[in-house]
Amino acid sequence: MATDRLAQALEQFRRNKDRLTNELAKVIIGQQAVIDQLLAAIFSRGHCLLEGVPGLAKTLLVTGLSKLLALSFKRIQFTPDLMPSDITGTNVLEEPESGKREFRFVPGPVFAHIVLADEINRTPPKTQSALLQAMQEHQVSVGQNTYDLPKPFFVIATQNPIEQEGTYPLPEAQMDRFMFNIIVDYPNEDEEREILRNIRMTEMPELKPVMTAKNILNIQRLVQAIAVSDYCVDYVARLIRATRPKDPSAPDFVKSLVDWGVSPRAGQYLIMAAKAYAAMEGRFNVAIDDLKAVAVPALRHRIGTNFQAQAEGVTSVDVVNRLIQSVETPEVPKYTTGARPLAATPVTPIEDDGADQSVSGTD
């Protein structure tokens, strides 16, 4: 019975995901890998950092996605003079009719389902750190009080990788809060022609919502229920330990090119993202290929290469790709009878919340 419910929910989710990508194609041409990574992060409660040169539709992608998911959306333009209270909100002193002065909290733009932190590296670390608690605990502390953020909650940040003047590199603690570091690259030749053919001088096409906040929370529970075998867990453990130059299992190229490797949080994000990939394809369990598919965006911003790597032109992406090729998968016979239960948490189908049919997640 539990398996049947999970299969029903996965099929429903797959249909909704296909409908969502079809709607998004009205405004975004190509970039399918970027879209898949962004959706995987959202469906597994993760945050994303988008990197790309100006003009690649990063902001348009996030704005369109917020409309399709029927979520509240706030864009914060990060500048050098931005203060933490400009993000989180502040207490203001008021004098109501009673004549007794009192403080009232005025929420900042972080109180939204999707927060676009545009050009996040243009503001000093003090202001960047205003997002740390929000991204990790989904809460904001101001004065003596702590306020919960709406559910679901996602931070999608952008930064320009080619312009360094007037920017502040993100601290490692900030970078580690992002599940994915997604590179938005140039379109291919056919996609570029299509973009040029579709220059719009009027308003953008209307996007029809596909999911609601309630749908997404149900999907997140569904993704959490995707099974992960000990076989896959052991592979992730081998992969992340191999990124650490002082670990005995690290290959020689890691010991010579890497200053520091990834933390256990990176392994958790790998598994969570792989669950989302499996769910988006309608599968019940995570495969090794899912883990390899998310390894680069999940690990590239967590590996610190040294001066020798920079001198040889070796990037963290090169290190991750070499690790994927060199780290061996565990032996299969050991795990033939040791699979974990199919669903470790209760699964409920995506419920109809009384909204329009396209929003409810049903056909």
Secondary structure, 3 states (H helix, E strand, C coil): CHHHHHHHHHHHHHHHHHHHHHHHCCCCCCCHHHHHHHHHHHHCCCCEEEECCCCCCHHHHHHHHHHHCCCCEEEEECCCCCCCHHHHEEEEEECCCCCCCEEEEEECCCCCCEEEEECHHHCCHHHHHHHHHHHHHCEEEECCEEEECCCCCEEEEEECCCCCCCCCCCCHHHHCCCCEEEECCCCCHHHHHHHHHCCCCCCCCCCCCCCCHHHHHHHHHHHHCCECCHHHHHHHHHHHHCCCCCCCCCCHHHHHHEEECCCHHHHHHHHHHHHHHHHHCCCCECCHHHHHHHHHHHHCCCCEECHHHHHCCCCHHHHHHHHHHHCCCCCCHHHCCCCCCCCCCCCCCCCCCCCCHHHHCCC
